Structures are given as C-alpha cells and as structure tokens.
C-alpha cells in the first residue's frame, strides 16, 4: 500500500497566544527538548511511512529550520523523504489566490499527490501530541473498502463543542458528522487524522468540493453523504494542545510517576533535532524534585514539578515551581517563578516574582484563554529586577525591562512592548 503523509502545519494557533506570536503552532516547544511537529513526524517513520509532505503557511521559518532535510527522522532520502511545501500565489490576478484553510492547503498541493503516485493520502494535524501506529488504520481502511477513514476517539460530553463529532452504524460507517456542535448525542470525536483514497481526494477537492476551505467543517461532512466514510477508533493517548490550559496540562502530565504519554519507550522513539549541549549541572545547594531537566540546564536554585528546557539557568536562591521554562532562559538569583510558561531566551531579573498571589482574575484581553492562573511570558522578554507579576498575566515577546509600566503588574493584565 503506497502512502503519502501530508502534515498540516500552517495554523496560527491563536489559543496559544504569545507562544505562537513568533512561530507556527507545530513549532512550539513541548516536553523540554521536543517541538509539537516531532510527534506526527515520528509517528510516520515509526509506521514505516517515509514519504512525507509538511504544508506550511504562518511564520514557517522556525519550522523550516527545525525540520531541515529531515535527518533526525531518517527522512533525508533521495526518494520520498520529507518536503516542506510553502504557500504560494496561484493564478495571478484571481481574487482568491491564497490558501485559506486545511482543504485549500491540500488543494494547492494536489500536484504533489499525483506526482507521488500514492494510492492513499494520510492527512495529519501538525499540532497534536500523541503516539500512533498508522498501519492498523490504513489496513482498516483497505478492509472496509473505504473512500475516506477518520480517526476518532471517545470524549466527555462536556468536550463535544471542541471537536467534529461523528455518529456511526454497527459496521463503523459514519452516518453523521457535526463540526463543533453545541449539543450532540455522539461521544466520538474526530482527531483530525484522515486516510483518503488519492483519486477521491483529488476529484472531490477539484470537483464538488472545489469551494471548500476546511476539511473538518466542509469536506468530510459532504463526503459522508456520497462516499464510503468510516470511523477508526483510537484508544491511546492524544492531546490537542491548541489552548494554554491544554498545553500546560499536557506538559505537566509528563511529570506523573506513570505518565499517560511515555517518552522513554524504546519501541516508539519520538525523534527531534537536538543541539549538542553539556549534561545537566546541579549545584551543591540545588533542590530538585519531580522535574524534566534537559541537556545544558544549570540548576543552582530550587526547581519543583517543572519542565526545564535545554540551556536554562536557575541561579542560586531562585525558585521555579509548577512551570514550563523554555530554552536558554535565565532565572536570576532570588527570583521566583510559579505556575508560569516562560518562552525562550527570557531573563527574569533578580528578586522578580512571576505568577504571584492568590488573585485569579482572568486576563482582560483573553478571558477564555487565560483564566486558570497561568502567567505567560513571551520570547526574549526582560523582566526587571524586583518586578512582581500576578496570575493570568501576559507579557508580549520582546518586552524590555523599561517597557514595564510599573514594578507590580496586577493579575489579569498584559504588558506590551
């Protein structure tokens, strides 16, 4: 069975706010040393799928740099391998000439599908965290003689408004597909993973579905009525980390005694592009418990229940609790970071407090995104010495120490450059 995998990696990721202000959502760091895109890429090669196309659009440079020629995933091949497909302008002079959604992105690259001569196209989201062998799903698709197969998983009735929800008959054929319904009896949610017969995909997107912009909201529901569309149930770990609370909880879940997502399983390695850094250094007075510590980290203070990225420095007398600290950030002496997500190359000044107090006022600009007490600090921010940042605070990327309007930033507010 010949398969082309297409990873949709062009989303803006508004739910992650400052974390996607300088990069596409699939390029956001996860679990210390990884990026989100590493999971679908690794799933492909672990499933013996070596013909992979990554469809980019929004701020692709970080993603392009990370994937490169695909060597960490054994995708630097003369035949097949990984291709980074950039958006382009089609038909000069035509009013709508840029990609506007997932279906549009695939339509723009149907020439790649045809040139690959693949029988099946596996379409994946680039912003999900999971380990999945795609081969059983492909075999399910073949045995059912399906035109399209949708990977699904059971979700709580309280979460159905976040997903495309499907109803099936006794054989697994989808009889109804509802995109993010307010109410539904179904508990099977689409995972955004699809297997298409290549000819069906091309004919539909250039024919009846030529005006479709989104696969989940338009293409799949319309195909259910005219083609053989089946649901393949997946029961393993899967997380859509497209919101700040979901991203935070998925990272913190890695710290459990028996995590739901096992990153140390030698049978299913998650590959990534790693920099050559020295081992973790723990100072004589360091206090650490329940963390993930990445290469190059230098810990001389106290770190509890946190994910510490490569090259992070926690100075003597500093404390980090229940937080995610990304690459090359410096927590200066006496600083305290509590329940925060701090992006790369940030400097937290001496004695500063990030995530302080019991006031959980939601962020005024993002009440639906930041309402659980998590403070967000964007890339290359300089938090001045002695500053106090409350809960649900947002500091935009690039904010300098002199940009802070006061020494104390109240809960639920934002700091702009």
Secondary structure as UniProt FT lines:
FT   STRAND          3..8
FT   HELIX           14..20
FT   HELIX           25..27
FT   STRAND          29..30
FT   TURN            31..33
FT   STRAND          34..35
FT   HELIX           37..46
FT   TURN            47..48
FT   STRAND          51..55
FT   HELIX           61..67
FT   TURN            68..69
FT   HELIX           71..73
FT   STRAND          81..85
FT   TURN            92..93
FT   HELIX           102..108
FT   HELIX           110..116
FT   STRAND          120..125
FT   TURN            126..127
FT   STRAND          128..130
FT   HELIX           135..143
FT   TURN            144..145
FT   STRAND          148..154
FT   HELIX           157..162
FT   STRAND          164..168
FT   TURN            170..171
FT   STRAND          173..179
FT   STRAND          188..197
FT   HELIX           198..206
FT   TURN            207..211
FT   HELIX           215..219
FT   HELIX           220..226
FT   STRAND          229..233
FT   STRAND          238..240
FT   HELIX           244..253
FT   TURN            254..255
FT   TURN            257..258
FT   TURN            263..264
FT   TURN            266..267
FT   STRAND          281..282
FT   TURN            284..285
FT   STRAND          287..289
FT   STRAND          292..293
FT   TURN            295..296
FT   STRAND          298..299
FT   STRAND          302..304
FT   STRAND          307..308
FT   TURN            310..311
FT   STRAND          313..314
FT   TURN            316..317
FT   STRAND          319..321
FT   STRAND          324..325
FT   TURN            327..328
FT   STRAND          330..331
FT   TURN            333..334
FT   STRAND          336..338
FT   STRAND          340..342
FT   TURN            344..345
FT   STRAND          347..348
FT   TURN            350..351
FT   STRAND          353..354
FT   TURN            367..369
FT   STRAND          375..377
FT   TURN            379..380
FT   STRAND          382..383
FT   TURN            385..386
FT   STRAND          388..389
FT   TURN            391..392
FT   STRAND          394..395
FT   TURN            397..398
FT   HELIX           401..403
FT   STRAND          408..409
FT   TURN            411..412
FT   STRAND          414..415
//
